[in-house]
Amino acid sequence: MSQTPAAQAAPDAGAPRHPRAFEPVTLVVTVLLSVLGAVIGLVLITTLGIAPNTSVIGALIAMLVGRVSFAALSRMRDPNRQNLVQSAVSGSTFAAANSLVTPIAVPFLLGRSDLVWPMLGGAVIGLAVDSWVLYRVFDSRLLPATAAWPAGIAAAETIRAGDEGGRKAGLLGVSALVGFVGALFKLPTSAAGVAFLGNIWALLMFGVGLLVAQYAPDLLHVDLAAHYVPHGVMIGAGLVALVQALLMLRSRRSRGSTGAEVAEGPATEGTPPGDAAENARPERFAPEVRTVDAARLRRGLLEGLVLFLAGALVIALMGGVLSGMGGAGLVGWVLLAGFAALVHQLIVGLAAMHSGWFPAFAVTLIFLILGLVLGIPMVPLALLVGYAASTGPAFADVGFDFKAGWLLRKGGVPWHPYEMAGRRQQYLSQLVGFAVAVLVVAVAWKPFFSEGRVPPVAQVYVDTIKAGLTDGHALAMMGLWAIPGALIQLIGGSSRQMGVLLATGLLVATPQAGWLVLAALLVRVVWKRYRRRKAADAAAERAAAEAADNDLALVGAGLVAGSSLSDVSQIFRTF
């Protein structure tokens, strides 16, 4: 059996000690699996155009390693060590595929191979700042740990089921088999999986967007993408989401929250003096208590903006933007690039938090079109697009992994310091995965690109840049459709992100995914009502609802795991 957090207590202090990311065995397993994840991500994004979720795959491999009774490998049976490994593996996969190789392919496809290395340097900066900001602001009012983060729930439930066995493992295994077989028949079973895990209202709008995108061309004889309808909806929803996020930063105390909002330092404002220590440092797991307060959230986002601006300046100087645009143009480019990077990561992060899907390609395309409208020259625009594309995926992925760790560390006593220590170790482990991804991409990009193996989305960016805007149609349509996007986002509020998720569905446009999302939501509602039908009182009803949620989480985790296995298995198609 694996040790519980409480059983890992340091004998001298009587407090739990979280496993370390740089423990020799953990580090070796992390590096080896991170290399595997980076290679898988690089191969699949340049051949099939997908970046699989290897978080669950990393957890499964770490569990298998822990079953090896050799030397210290049995230490990998600890769920928290498995969490460290899966965090690094998923980080290396998304970093290599989305944050690094896609940006550097943009200048390469424009025929400017001399700008690949400067773009890679900028992408590394974007990746580093992306993950740093999420580390600083995770479990704040803007990005709470109690939100869905579906892929994080899937990873946590996979690790738990492997550790506990029994009914959980059986339900997870059957669901994974269904997800794998469904994916083999081209069904997006991961969409059904996240529908069991995410915010119902957000996913309802996501499903509606998917269905509209699938059937509008045939029923209405309208190509939504050609008329920039999805882009306009995302612009309107994104602007309102940005305003909603800024409004959250005004108060130090969470309004409408059921509990205190605390940081690592002083007690929460408004806490009675006699209860300050208890409330600011809860002894046991307290989901209503946030570990990041509004002050730290403000600092984290401000730090991110400053660092993104610094990174944009580095890219501009290394890429020769000054020679093509002049001093005033350079200042404007740096401000736009820094702002685009921050907004890009927030919109992608919010969408991923609620739905498990992040529309990184679509949001990047919006900033590309904005650059065309502003008349930015081709090379500076390509660098801006690459820099924006480097942010967002790592932000979302770190959030998924922190969610998984947050769920796995619930048993630590005292909980708050154990949670913060574990989150720090996860961040360090992901930095290892990111470093591995940088090395893999730095070595592999030349042979890959020379063979014509480039991410398809990068080709779309370059084709759009070369084509330019021949009239004002795109700007007019985006401005028109921004209005309903903004209204829906405003009506849904910041907790549901309905406008952003509607736009995400319109932009993703995966066939049949909308039906699977809506069907899974219906099953979710019916199952919860069925489990609660015989409850005699409020306490029994809450217990039944919790049991129903646990069952649905296992089913959702299995579907996501099976779909991920199918995605990874496609690497054999590339040879």
C-alpha positions as CSV (number, residue, x, y, z in Angstrom):
1,M,0.0,0.0,0.0
2,S,1.2,3.6,-0.6
3,Q,1.7,6.0,2.2
4,T,-0.9,8.5,3.0
5,P,0.2,12.1,3.5
6,A,-0.2,11.8,7.2
7,A,2.0,8.7,7.2
8,Q,4.8,10.6,5.6
9,A,5.2,12.9,8.5
10,A,8.7,14.0,9.5
11,P,9.5,12.3,12.8
12,D,11.1,15.5,14.2
13,A,8.3,17.9,13.4
14,G,5.2,15.7,13.3
15,A,4.1,17.5,10.1
16,P,3.7,15.8,6.7
17,R,6.6,16.1,4.3
18,H,5.7,16.1,0.6
19,P,7.9,14.1,-1.7
20,R,10.6,16.2,-3.5
21,A,10.8,16.7,-7.2
22,F,14.6,16.3,-7.2
23,E,14.8,13.1,-5.2
24,P,17.1,10.9,-7.3
25,V,14.6,8.2,-8.3
26,T,11.8,10.6,-8.9
27,L,14.0,12.9,-11.0
28,V,15.3,10.0,-13.1
29,V,11.8,8.7,-13.8
30,T,10.6,12.3,-14.5
31,V,13.4,13.0,-17.0
32,L,13.0,9.7,-18.9
33,L,9.2,10.0,-19.2
34,S,9.5,13.8,-20.0
35,V,11.7,12.9,-23.0
36,L,9.0,10.4,-24.1
37,G,6.3,13.0,-23.7
38,A,8.2,15.7,-25.6
39,V,8.9,13.3,-28.5
40,I,5.3,12.1,-28.7
41,G,4.1,15.8,-28.6
42,L,6.5,16.8,-31.3
43,V,5.8,13.9,-33.6
44,L,2.0,14.1,-33.4
45,I,1.7,17.9,-33.7
46,T,3.9,17.9,-36.8
47,T,2.2,15.0,-38.5
48,L,-1.4,14.8,-37.3
49,G,-1.8,18.2,-35.9
50,I,-2.8,17.0,-32.4
51,A,-1.2,17.4,-29.0
52,P,-2.4,14.5,-26.8
53,N,-3.0,14.7,-23.1
54,T,-0.2,12.6,-21.7
55,S,-1.0,13.5,-18.1
56,V,-3.0,10.4,-17.6
57,I,-0.4,8.3,-19.6
58,G,2.4,9.6,-17.3
59,A,0.3,8.7,-14.2
60,L,-0.3,5.1,-15.6
61,I,3.4,4.6,-16.4
62,A,4.5,6.0,-13.0
63,M,2.1,3.5,-11.3
64,L,3.6,0.6,-13.3
65,V,7.1,1.7,-12.3
66,G,6.0,1.7,-8.7
67,R,4.9,-1.9,-8.9
68,V,8.5,-2.9,-9.8
69,S,10.1,-4.3,-6.6
70,F,13.6,-3.2,-7.5
71,A,15.8,-0.9,-5.4
72,A,14.0,2.3,-4.7
73,L,11.5,2.1,-7.6
74,S,8.8,1.0,-5.2
75,R,8.8,4.5,-3.8
76,M,6.9,5.4,-7.0
77,R,3.8,3.8,-5.5
78,D,3.2,7.0,-3.6
79,P,0.4,8.9,-5.3
80,N,2.1,12.2,-4.7
81,R,5.2,11.1,-6.5
82,Q,3.1,9.8,-9.4
83,N,1.5,13.3,-9.4
84,L,4.9,14.9,-9.8
85,V,5.8,12.6,-12.7
86,Q,2.5,13.1,-14.5
87,S,2.9,16.8,-14.1
88,A,6.3,16.8,-15.8
89,V,5.2,14.5,-18.6
90,S,2.1,16.5,-19.5
91,G,4.2,19.7,-19.3
92,S,6.8,18.4,-21.6
93,T,4.3,17.2,-24.2
94,F,2.3,20.5,-24.4
95,A,5.4,22.6,-24.2
96,A,7.1,20.8,-27.1
97,A,4.0,20.7,-29.3
98,N,2.1,23.9,-28.5
99,S,4.5,26.4,-26.9
100,L,7.7,25.8,-28.7
101,V,7.6,24.0,-32.1
102,T,4.5,25.8,-33.4
103,P,5.8,29.3,-32.8
104,I,9.2,28.6,-34.4
105,A,7.5,27.1,-37.5
106,V,5.9,30.4,-38.3
107,P,9.2,32.3,-39.3
108,F,10.5,29.1,-40.9
109,L,7.5,28.8,-43.2
110,L,7.9,32.5,-44.1
111,G,11.4,31.7,-45.4
112,R,13.1,33.3,-42.5
113,S,15.1,30.5,-41.0
114,D,17.4,33.0,-39.4
115,L,14.6,34.0,-37.1
116,V,13.9,30.5,-35.8
117,W,16.4,30.8,-32.9
118,P,15.3,34.2,-31.8
119,M,11.7,32.9,-31.9
120,L,12.6,29.9,-29.9
121,G,14.2,32.2,-27.3
122,G,11.0,34.2,-27.2
123,A,8.9,31.1,-27.0
124,V,10.9,29.8,-24.0
125,I,10.3,33.1,-22.3
126,G,6.6,32.9,-23.0
127,L,6.5,29.3,-21.7
128,A,8.4,30.3,-18.5
129,V,6.2,33.3,-17.8
130,D,3.1,31.3,-18.6
131,S,3.8,28.7,-16.0
132,W,5.1,31.2,-13.4
133,V,1.9,33.2,-13.6
134,L,-0.3,30.2,-13.1
135,Y,1.8,29.1,-10.1
136,R,1.3,32.5,-8.6
137,V,-2.4,32.8,-9.1
138,F,-3.8,29.2,-9.0
139,D,-6.5,28.8,-6.4
140,S,-7.4,32.5,-6.5
141,R,-10.8,33.9,-7.0
142,L,-10.1,34.2,-10.8
143,L,-8.7,30.6,-11.1
144,P,-10.0,28.7,-8.1
145,A,-8.9,25.1,-7.3
146,T,-12.6,24.3,-6.8
147,A,-13.3,25.0,-10.5
148,A,-13.7,22.0,-12.9
149,W,-10.2,21.7,-14.4
150,P,-11.5,18.4,-16.0
151,A,-8.2,16.9,-17.1
152,G,-6.9,17.4,-13.5
153,I,-9.8,15.5,-12.1
154,A,-9.1,12.8,-14.7
155,A,-5.5,12.5,-13.6
156,A,-6.3,12.5,-9.9
157,E,-9.0,9.8,-10.3
158,T,-6.7,7.7,-12.4
159,I,-4.0,7.8,-9.7
160,R,-6.5,7.1,-6.9
161,A,-8.0,4.2,-8.7
162,G,-4.7,2.6,-9.3
163,D,-3.7,3.1,-5.7
164,E,-7.0,1.9,-4.1
165,G,-8.0,-0.7,-6.7
166,G,-11.4,-2.4,-6.2
167,R,-14.6,-0.9,-7.6
168,K,-12.9,2.4,-8.5
169,A,-10.2,0.6,-10.7
170,G,-12.9,-1.5,-12.4
171,L,-15.1,1.5,-13.2
172,L,-12.1,3.5,-14.5
173,G,-10.9,0.6,-16.6
174,V,-14.3,-0.1,-18.2
175,S,-14.7,3.6,-19.0
176,A,-11.2,3.8,-20.4
177,L,-11.9,0.9,-22.7
178,V,-15.1,2.6,-23.9
179,G,-13.1,5.8,-24.5
180,F,-10.4,4.0,-26.3
181,V,-12.7,2.1,-28.6
182,G,-14.8,5.1,-29.3
183,A,-11.8,7.2,-30.2
184,L,-10.7,4.4,-32.6
185,F,-14.0,4.9,-34.4
186,K,-13.3,8.7,-34.6
187,L,-15.7,9.6,-31.8
188,P,-14.4,12.4,-29.6
189,T,-15.0,10.5,-26.4
190,S,-12.8,12.9,-24.4
191,A,-15.6,15.5,-25.0
192,A,-18.1,13.2,-23.2
193,G,-15.5,12.7,-20.5
194,V,-15.0,16.4,-19.7
195,A,-18.8,16.8,-19.7
196,F,-18.9,14.6,-16.7
197,L,-16.3,16.7,-14.9
198,G,-16.8,20.4,-15.9
199,N,-19.1,23.2,-15.1
200,I,-22.6,22.3,-16.5
201,W,-23.6,25.8,-17.8
202,A,-20.2,26.3,-19.4
203,L,-20.3,22.9,-21.1
204,L,-23.8,23.4,-22.2
205,M,-22.7,26.5,-24.2
206,F,-19.7,24.6,-25.4
207,G,-21.9,21.8,-26.7
208,V,-24.3,24.3,-28.4
209,G,-21.3,26.0,-30.1
210,L,-20.0,22.6,-31.3
211,L,-23.5,21.7,-32.8
212,V,-23.9,25.1,-34.5
213,A,-20.4,24.9,-36.0
214,Q,-21.2,21.3,-37.3
215,Y,-24.6,21.9,-38.8
216,A,-24.6,25.6,-39.9
217,P,-22.8,25.0,-43.2
218,D,-25.4,22.4,-44.3
219,L,-28.6,23.8,-42.8
220,L,-27.9,27.5,-43.2
221,H,-25.4,27.2,-46.1
222,V,-23.1,29.6,-44.2
223,D,-19.4,29.0,-43.6
224,L,-19.1,30.6,-40.1
225,A,-15.3,30.6,-40.1
226,A,-15.2,32.3,-43.5
227,H,-17.4,35.1,-42.2
228,Y,-15.4,35.4,-38.9
229,V,-18.4,34.6,-36.7
230,P,-16.6,32.5,-34.2
231,H,-13.8,35.0,-34.0
232,G,-16.2,37.9,-33.3
233,V,-18.0,35.9,-30.6
234,M,-14.7,35.2,-28.9
235,I,-13.5,38.8,-29.2
236,G,-16.7,40.1,-27.5
237,A,-16.7,37.3,-24.8
238,G,-13.0,37.7,-24.3
239,L,-13.2,41.4,-23.7
240,V,-16.0,41.0,-21.2
241,A,-14.1,38.1,-19.5
242,L,-11.1,40.4,-19.2
243,V,-13.2,43.2,-17.6
244,Q,-14.7,40.6,-15.2
245,A,-11.2,39.4,-14.3
246,L,-10.1,43.0,-13.6
247,L,-13.1,43.6,-11.4
248,M,-12.1,40.6,-9.3
249,L,-8.8,42.3,-8.5
250,R,-10.4,45.3,-6.8
251,S,-11.2,43.7,-3.5
252,R,-8.9,42.0,-1.1
253,R,-11.8,39.9,0.2
254,S,-13.8,37.5,-1.9
255,R,-17.4,38.6,-2.2
256,G,-20.0,36.0,-2.4
257,S,-17.6,33.3,-1.3
258,T,-18.5,30.7,1.3
259,G,-15.2,30.9,3.1
260,A,-12.1,32.9,3.7
261,E,-9.7,33.9,0.9
262,V,-6.2,33.5,2.3
263,A,-2.7,33.9,1.2
264,E,0.5,32.4,2.6
265,G,1.1,35.3,4.8
266,P,-1.3,37.4,6.9
267,A,-4.7,36.3,8.0
268,T,-7.7,37.1,5.8
269,E,-9.1,40.6,6.1
270,G,-12.2,40.6,8.2
271,T,-11.1,37.5,10.2
272,P,-11.7,37.8,13.9
273,P,-8.3,38.2,15.6
274,G,-8.7,35.2,17.9
275,D,-9.4,33.0,15.0
276,A,-6.9,34.4,12.5
277,A,-4.4,31.5,12.8
278,E,-7.0,28.8,12.5
279,N,-8.8,30.4,9.5
280,A,-5.6,31.3,7.7
281,R,-3.9,28.0,8.3
282,P,-6.7,25.4,8.4
283,E,-5.6,22.1,10.0
284,R,-7.6,19.9,7.7
285,F,-8.7,20.2,4.1
286,A,-11.0,23.2,3.6
287,P,-12.1,23.6,-0.1
288,E,-13.9,26.8,0.8
289,V,-10.6,28.4,1.8
290,R,-8.5,29.9,-1.1
291,T,-4.8,29.7,-0.8
292,V,-4.2,32.9,-2.9
293,D,-5.8,36.2,-2.0
294,A,-6.7,39.1,-4.2
295,A,-3.4,40.9,-3.4
296,R,-1.3,38.0,-4.6
297,L,-3.5,37.6,-7.6
298,R,-2.9,41.3,-8.5
299,R,0.8,40.9,-8.0
300,G,0.9,37.7,-10.1
301,L,-0.9,39.2,-13.1
302,L,1.2,42.4,-12.9
303,E,4.4,40.4,-12.7
304,G,3.2,38.4,-15.7
305,L,2.5,41.6,-17.8
306,V,5.9,43.0,-16.9
307,L,7.7,39.8,-17.8
308,F,5.7,39.4,-21.0
309,L,6.6,42.9,-22.0
310,A,10.3,42.2,-21.3
311,G,10.1,39.0,-23.4
312,A,8.5,40.9,-26.2
313,L,11.3,43.5,-26.1
314,V,13.9,40.7,-26.3
315,I,12.2,39.1,-29.3
316,A,11.9,42.5,-31.0
317,L,15.6,43.3,-30.6
318,M,16.8,39.8,-31.6
319,G,14.4,39.6,-34.5
320,G,15.2,43.1,-36.0
321,V,11.8,44.6,-35.4
322,L,13.4,48.0,-34.8
323,S,14.9,48.1,-38.3
324,G,11.5,47.5,-39.9
325,M,9.3,49.7,-37.8
326,G,11.3,52.4,-36.2
327,G,11.3,53.6,-32.6
328,A,7.6,54.4,-32.2
329,G,6.7,51.2,-34.0
330,L,8.9,49.2,-31.7
331,V,7.2,50.6,-28.6
332,G,3.8,49.9,-30.0
333,W,4.8,46.4,-31.1
334,V,6.2,45.5,-27.6
335,L,3.1,46.8,-25.9
336,L,0.8,44.9,-28.2
337,A,2.8,41.7,-28.0
338,G,3.0,41.8,-24.2
339,F,-0.8,42.5,-23.9
340,A,-1.6,39.8,-26.4
341,A,0.4,37.2,-24.5
342,L,-1.3,38.0,-21.2
343,V,-4.8,38.1,-22.7
344,H,-4.1,35.0,-24.7
345,Q,-3.1,33.0,-21.6
346,L,-6.1,34.2,-19.6
347,I,-8.7,33.4,-22.2
348,V,-7.2,30.0,-22.9
349,G,-6.9,29.3,-19.2
350,L,-10.5,30.2,-18.4
351,A,-11.8,28.0,-21.3
352,A,-9.6,25.1,-20.2
353,M,-10.6,25.5,-16.5
354,H,-14.3,25.0,-17.3
355,S,-14.3,22.7,-20.3
356,G,-10.9,21.0,-20.5
357,W,-10.5,22.4,-24.0
358,F,-8.3,25.4,-24.9
359,P,-8.8,27.4,-28.1
360,A,-5.2,28.5,-28.4
361,F,-5.2,28.4,-32.2
362,A,-8.3,30.4,-32.5
363,V,-7.3,33.1,-30.0
364,T,-3.9,33.4,-31.7
365,L,-5.7,33.8,-35.0
366,I,-7.7,36.7,-33.6
367,F,-4.5,38.6,-32.7
368,L,-3.1,37.8,-36.1
369,I,-6.2,39.4,-37.8
370,L,-5.8,42.4,-35.4
371,G,-2.2,42.8,-36.5
372,L,-3.3,42.7,-40.2
373,V,-5.9,45.4,-39.4
374,L,-3.2,47.6,-37.8
375,G,-1.0,47.1,-40.8
376,I,1.9,45.5,-39.0
377,P,4.6,44.3,-41.5
378,M,4.9,40.7,-42.3
379,V,8.0,39.7,-40.2
380,P,7.1,41.6,-37.0
381,L,3.5,40.2,-37.3
382,A,4.9,36.6,-37.6
383,L,7.0,37.2,-34.5
384,L,4.0,38.6,-32.6
385,V,1.9,35.6,-33.7
386,G,4.6,33.2,-32.6
387,Y,5.0,34.9,-29.2
388,A,1.2,34.8,-28.5
389,A,1.0,31.2,-29.5
390,S,3.7,30.3,-27.0
391,T,1.4,31.2,-24.1
392,G,-1.8,29.6,-22.9
393,P,-1.3,25.8,-23.3
394,A,1.3,25.6,-20.5
395,F,-0.9,27.9,-18.4
396,A,-3.8,25.5,-18.8
397,D,-1.7,22.4,-18.4
398,V,-0.2,23.6,-15.1
399,G,-3.7,24.3,-13.9
400,F,-4.8,20.8,-14.7
401,D,-1.9,19.3,-12.8
402,F,-2.3,21.6,-9.8
403,K,-5.9,20.5,-9.6
404,A,-4.9,16.9,-9.6
405,G,-2.4,17.5,-6.8
406,W,-4.9,19.6,-4.8
407,L,-7.3,16.6,-4.9
408,L,-4.6,14.1,-4.0
409,R,-3.3,16.2,-1.1
410,K,-6.7,16.5,0.7
411,G,-5.6,14.1,3.5
412,G,-2.5,16.0,4.5
413,V,-2.6,17.3,8.2
414,P,-1.9,20.2,8.6
415,W,-3.4,20.7,5.2
416,H,-2.5,24.2,4.2
417,P,1.3,24.0,4.5
418,Y,1.2,20.5,3.0
419,E,-0.8,21.8,0.0
420,M,1.6,24.8,-0.6
421,A,4.7,22.6,-0.3
422,G,3.2,20.0,-2.8
423,R,2.2,22.7,-5.2
424,R,5.8,24.1,-5.2
425,Q,7.2,20.6,-5.8
426,Q,4.8,20.1,-8.7
427,Y,6.0,23.4,-10.2
428,L,9.6,22.4,-9.9
429,S,8.8,19.0,-11.5
430,Q,7.1,20.8,-14.4
431,L,10.1,23.0,-14.9
432,V,12.1,19.8,-15.4
433,G,9.6,18.7,-18.1
434,F,9.8,22.1,-19.7
435,A,13.6,22.0,-19.8
436,V,13.5,18.6,-21.4
437,A,11.0,19.9,-24.0
438,V,13.3,22.8,-24.9
439,L,16.2,20.5,-25.4
440,V,14.2,18.1,-27.6
441,V,12.8,20.9,-29.8
442,A,16.2,22.6,-30.1
443,V,17.8,19.3,-31.3
444,A,14.9,18.1,-33.5
445,W,13.4,21.1,-35.3
446,K,15.9,21.1,-38.2
447,P,15.5,17.5,-39.3
448,F,11.7,17.7,-38.8
449,F,11.3,20.9,-40.7
450,S,13.6,19.9,-43.5
451,E,11.4,16.9,-44.1
452,G,8.3,19.2,-44.3
453,R,7.0,18.1,-40.9
454,V,5.6,21.3,-39.5
455,P,2.4,21.9,-37.4
456,P,-0.6,22.5,-39.6
457,V,-1.8,25.4,-37.5
458,A,1.5,27.2,-38.2
459,Q,0.9,26.8,-41.9
460,V,-2.6,28.4,-41.4
461,Y,-1.0,31.4,-39.6
462,V,1.5,31.9,-42.4
463,D,-1.1,31.6,-45.2
464,T,-3.3,34.1,-43.4
465,I,-0.3,36.5,-43.0
466,K,0.6,36.2,-46.7
467,A,-3.0,36.6,-47.9
468,G,-3.7,39.7,-45.7
469,L,-7.0,41.5,-45.5
470,T,-8.3,42.6,-48.9
471,D,-11.3,44.4,-47.5
472,G,-13.0,45.4,-44.3
473,H,-15.3,42.4,-44.3
474,A,-13.4,40.6,-41.5
475,L,-13.3,43.6,-39.2
476,A,-17.0,44.4,-39.8
477,M,-18.1,40.8,-39.1
478,M,-16.0,40.4,-36.0
479,G,-17.3,43.7,-34.7
480,L,-20.9,42.6,-35.3
481,W,-20.7,39.2,-33.8
482,A,-18.7,40.5,-30.8
483,I,-22.0,42.0,-29.5
484,P,-23.8,38.7,-28.8
485,G,-20.6,37.1,-27.5
486,A,-20.2,40.0,-25.0
487,L,-23.9,39.8,-24.0
488,I,-23.8,36.0,-23.3
489,Q,-20.6,36.3,-21.4
490,L,-22.1,39.2,-19.3
491,I,-25.3,37.2,-18.6
492,G,-23.4,34.1,-17.6
493,G,-21.0,35.9,-15.3
494,S,-17.3,35.1,-14.5
495,S,-18.1,31.8,-12.8
496,R,-19.6,30.2,-15.9
497,Q,-17.7,31.8,-18.8
498,M,-20.6,31.0,-21.1
499,G,-19.6,33.4,-23.8
500,V,-16.0,32.1,-23.9
501,L,-17.2,28.5,-24.0
502,L,-19.7,29.2,-26.8
503,A,-17.0,30.7,-28.9
504,T,-14.7,27.8,-28.0
505,G,-17.2,25.4,-29.4
506,L,-17.7,27.4,-32.5
507,L,-14.0,27.6,-33.1
508,V,-13.1,24.0,-32.2
509,A,-15.9,22.6,-34.4
510,T,-15.1,18.9,-33.8
511,P,-17.7,16.7,-35.5
512,Q,-20.1,14.8,-33.2
513,A,-18.5,16.3,-30.1
514,G,-21.6,18.5,-29.4
515,W,-23.9,15.5,-29.3
516,L,-21.6,13.6,-26.9
517,V,-21.3,16.7,-24.6
518,L,-25.0,17.2,-24.4
519,A,-25.7,13.4,-24.0
520,A,-23.2,13.2,-21.2
521,L,-24.7,16.3,-19.5
522,L,-28.1,14.6,-19.7
523,V,-26.8,11.4,-18.1
524,R,-25.1,13.5,-15.4
525,V,-28.3,15.2,-14.4
526,V,-30.4,12.0,-14.5
527,W,-27.9,10.0,-12.6
528,K,-27.6,12.6,-9.8
529,R,-31.4,12.7,-9.5
530,Y,-31.6,9.0,-9.4
531,R,-29.1,8.7,-6.6
532,R,-30.9,11.3,-4.6
533,R,-34.4,10.0,-5.0
534,K,-34.5,7.9,-1.8
535,A,-32.7,10.4,0.4
536,A,-34.6,10.8,3.7
537,D,-33.1,14.1,4.7
538,A,-30.8,16.9,3.6
539,A,-27.7,15.1,4.9
540,A,-28.5,11.9,3.1
541,E,-29.2,13.9,-0.1
542,R,-25.8,15.6,0.1
543,A,-24.1,12.2,0.6
544,A,-26.0,10.8,-2.4
545,A,-25.1,13.7,-4.5
546,E,-21.4,13.4,-3.5
547,A,-21.5,9.6,-4.3
548,A,-23.0,10.4,-7.7
549,D,-20.3,13.0,-8.4
550,N,-17.6,10.4,-7.5
551,D,-19.1,7.9,-9.9
552,L,-19.3,10.5,-12.7
553,A,-15.8,11.6,-12.1
554,L,-14.5,8.1,-12.5
555,V,-16.4,7.6,-15.7
556,G,-15.2,10.9,-17.1
557,A,-11.6,10.2,-16.1
558,G,-11.8,6.8,-17.8
559,L,-13.2,8.3,-21.0
560,V,-10.5,11.0,-21.1
561,A,-7.8,8.4,-20.3
562,G,-9.0,6.0,-23.1
563,S,-9.1,8.9,-25.6
564,S,-5.6,10.0,-24.6
565,L,-4.3,6.4,-25.0
566,S,-5.8,6.4,-28.5
567,D,-4.2,9.7,-29.4
568,V,-0.8,8.5,-28.2
569,S,-1.2,5.2,-30.1
570,Q,-1.5,7.3,-33.3
571,I,2.3,7.9,-33.1
572,F,2.7,4.5,-34.9
573,R,0.8,6.0,-37.9
574,T,3.6,8.5,-38.4
575,F,6.3,5.9,-39.2
